[in-house]
Amino acid sequence: MDKNFTDLLAEELKLREEEAAEAHHHADATLLEAKKLASQYQKESDKCNSGMDTCEEARERAEAAVLEQKRLTALWEMRARQRGWKLRNANSR
């Protein structure tokens, strides 16, 4: 009787070990998939950040160009006024 009980306990222990190994394998596979997804999202995030940096740099260059153009326009307008040019009112045409 003790032998049967011992065999049953050993079999139960073996089954539980197999279940634990299967659960561990499943957890490892899930973790690997999560790492792959995290890596993919990180790459996408890096691309997005790079694009944002590029856009920000382009915006800054455009803003500087507009400021320079405004400066030049003011300079030319001042020179024109010094030579007698007067701004006509759009309604007076």
C-alpha positions in Angstrom: 0.0 0.0 0.0 2.9 2.4 0.9 4.5 1.6 -2.5 1.3 2.6 -4.4 1.0 5.8 -2.3 4.6 6.6 -3.0 4.2 5.9 -6.7 1.1 8.1 -6.8 2.9 11.0 -5.0 5.9 10.6 -7.4 3.6 10.7 -10.4 1.7 13.7 -9.0 5.1 15.5 -8.4 6.2 14.6 -11.9 3.0 16.0 -13.4 3.3 19.2 -11.4 6.9 19.6 -12.5 5.8 19.2 -16.2 3.1 21.8 -15.6 5.6 24.2 -14.0 8.1 23.7 -16.9 5.3 24.3 -19.4 4.2 27.4 -17.6 7.8 28.6 -17.4 8.3 28.0 -21.1 5.1 29.9 -21.9 6.2 32.8 -19.6 9.6 32.9 -21.4 7.9 33.0 -24.8 5.6 35.8 -23.7 8.5 37.7 -22.3 10.5 37.3 -25.5 7.5 38.6 -27.5 7.1 41.5 -25.1 10.8 42.4 -25.6 10.4 42.2 -29.4 7.4 44.5 -29.3 9.2 46.9 -26.9 12.2 47.0 -29.3 9.9 47.7 -32.2 8.1 50.5 -30.4 11.4 52.0 -29.3 12.6 52.0 -33.0 9.3 53.7 -34.0 9.7 56.2 -31.2 13.3 57.0 -32.2 12.2 57.5 -35.8 9.4 59.8 -34.7 11.7 61.8 -32.4 14.2 62.1 -35.3 11.4 63.4 -37.5 10.3 65.8 -34.9 13.9 67.1 -34.5 14.1 67.5 -38.3 10.8 69.4 -38.4 11.9 71.6 -35.5 15.2 72.4 -37.2 13.3 73.3 -40.4 10.9 75.5 -38.5 13.7 77.3 -36.8 15.5 77.9 -40.2 12.2 79.1 -41.7 11.6 81.5 -38.7 15.2 82.8 -39.1 14.6 83.3 -42.8 11.4 85.2 -42.2 13.1 87.4 -39.6 15.9 88.1 -42.0 13.4 88.9 -44.8 11.5 91.3 -42.5 14.8 93.0 -41.6 15.7 93.4 -45.3 12.2 94.7 -46.1 12.4 97.3 -43.3 15.9 98.3 -44.6 14.7 98.7 -48.2 11.5 100.5 -47.0 13.6 102.9 -45.0 15.9 103.6 -47.9 12.9 104.2 -50.2 11.3 106.6 -47.7 14.6 108.5 -47.5 14.4 108.9 -51.3 10.8 110.2 -51.1 8.7 107.1 -51.5 5.4 107.2 -49.8 3.1 104.3 -49.0 -0.2 104.7 -50.8 -3.3 103.7 -49.1 -5.0 100.6 -50.7 -8.3 102.5 -50.7 -7.0 105.5 -52.6 -6.4 103.6 -55.9 
